[in-house]
Amino acid sequence: MKRSRGVPSALLLVVIFVFLHSTTPTTGEIPPSEASYNILMLLPISSRSHRNVFMPLATALAARGHKVTMLSNHEAPDQNPKIKYIRHNLDHFKEEEMDMFAVQKNPSKIFDIFTTVFPLIARDIYDVPVVKELYNKRSEFDLFIVDAIFNEGSYPFVYGKNFIVLCPGLLDPSQSAVVGNLLNPAYVPNMLADYPRPYSFITRVKNIFFSLVLPITWRKSIVTPVEAVLKKRFPNLPPLLEIERNQSLTLINSHFSLGIPLPLLPSQVEIGGMHLRPAKPLPKDIAEVVSGKTPVIYMSLGSVARSSSMPEHFKKMILAAFARLPYKVIWKFEEEMENLPKNVIIKKWMPQQDILAHPNVKLFISHCGLLGSQEAMYHGTPILGLPIFGDQPKHAAYLQNVGVARYLEWEDLTEQLLVDTIQELVSNPSYRQKMSEYGAKFMDQPESPVDRAVFWTEYVIRHKGARHMRSAEWSLSWVELLHLDIALALHLMVYIIYKILRKICSLCCSSSAAKKSKSKRE
Ligand SMILES: *[C@@H]1O[C@H](CO)[C@@H](O)[C@H](O)[C@H]1NC(C)=O
């Protein structure tokens, strides 16, 4: 009964999806801005994928007539003349030189890089002439937008100013706690892991543990040293945590339709999926490969884990597995490779969304970065996850738990396991069916995520920091917040009542005992 009802509703979702895909514009639904604002985006320590989260917002704000400046460690991603790109050129943090497969083997490696490099950047960046000039001009900006991850060193820019924090990843519960929204670890996952729902006893213990240990370790090993360095240059700077608490708005790269619904404050706005868009026609060579009846698999491990750093035995194993499959494979791989199986083509760069959207592409083999995972959900393509580091295992676990993906650990990989898992994912229709529902739900929103981000950004400027949206939590101490004073008062009250009752009891008892002994004597 249940099953037969499921099929038409899935069909209906597909119809809505196709309809919305063909009609919903991505921007332009809100009235023009009342003024042109001067906005500075600060992502001086960022990966390319963080930058890719900022770009749709920067582009949309610039198109609305605002003056957008972006400080980052990347070369300009496009030639948009309306955005002013400033690159600081410090080379302490080079994502292209990080060996992600070494990190995968030994995750503390990347943490060691962060602890040494971030304080160095905080020390040196205010000496870079373009950054110095920008800092001295900071009063000219109406608003700042800071990357939530890695960029505590930018807080001198925003001290005493109106600013927004943009989370390129999912909401970090400790980030939420900072603005007065303590999320309950009984059901909200920590930064780096997710578990099957509902959380079991053991899972809740694990999640509480990591929800506490991760932010404490981060603050102690990274924020504290960065703060010490900044204090030397800016002696009047208040604690970084105090500046962080003062954010007007948090924009979060998530959406409940693509993941876990969370209780959020009015100042925490989900703008996830700003980069998602309907498919464009494929370039000729790829169009030729994906056309026809043979199912196609697309593989990409993203921009940070470069193919050249993939250990040789993994390359061989993956190619051997591909050679045994009755499918075609397109692999985003940055290097030349010899002796490719006939059914495999490699290319340095791929129009990923357009490939994922093609009905013949049946599987996405992915490291499960957030942006790629969102693209697969939007376009309805099941995933084989090969997570490497950071929050990738968390996304992979989520996708597997909801039945739209499977993921494998690199340590467990064998040729046979790859072949079996890929065949299961391609031939079992339930993965694709469940995955295709995400896109329809995501498209069903009153406005596009970019429009929402633009609206709230201008709103913060219009209302001079929009302090009315902030949680009243900021005015309470942690003793009041955890009701410790009330708990103490209750305990005291119970104790006093108990003492009084005991006194009364002992008085009654002794007087009645006295009476008894008196009557006995008589
Ligand atoms: C918090 O923001 C207000 C303006 O919105 C500013 O006056 C105040 O100095 C800021 N405090 C800190 C610690 O940044």
PDBQT file of the ligand as one rigid body, heavy atoms in Angstrom, charges set to zero:
ROOT
HETATM    1  C1  LIG A 601      29.600  45.868  18.469  1.00  0.00    +0.000 C 
HETATM    2  O1  LIG A 601      28.932  46.567  17.421  1.00  0.00    +0.000 OA
HETATM    3  C2  LIG A 601      28.586  47.899  17.689  1.00  0.00    +0.000 C 
HETATM    4  C3  LIG A 601      27.939  48.481  16.454  1.00  0.00    +0.000 C 
HETATM    5  O2  LIG A 601      27.049  47.603  15.855  1.00  0.00    +0.000 OA
HETATM    6  C4  LIG A 601      29.796  48.717  18.089  1.00  0.00    +0.000 C 
HETATM    7  O3  LIG A 601      29.408  49.995  18.474  1.00  0.00    +0.000 OA
HETATM    8  C5  LIG A 601      30.562  48.017  19.215  1.00  0.00    +0.000 C 
HETATM    9  O4  LIG A 601      31.758  48.689  19.463  1.00  0.00    +0.000 OA
HETATM   10  C6  LIG A 601      30.878  46.587  18.821  1.00  0.00    +0.000 C 
HETATM   11  N1  LIG A 601      31.582  45.881  19.869  1.00  0.00    +0.000 N 
HETATM   12  C7  LIG A 601      32.615  45.063  19.608  1.00  0.00    +0.000 C 
HETATM   13  C8  LIG A 601      33.261  44.391  20.775  1.00  0.00    +0.000 C 
HETATM   14  O5  LIG A 601      33.016  44.870  18.488  1.00  0.00    +0.000 OA
ENDROOT
TORSDOF 0
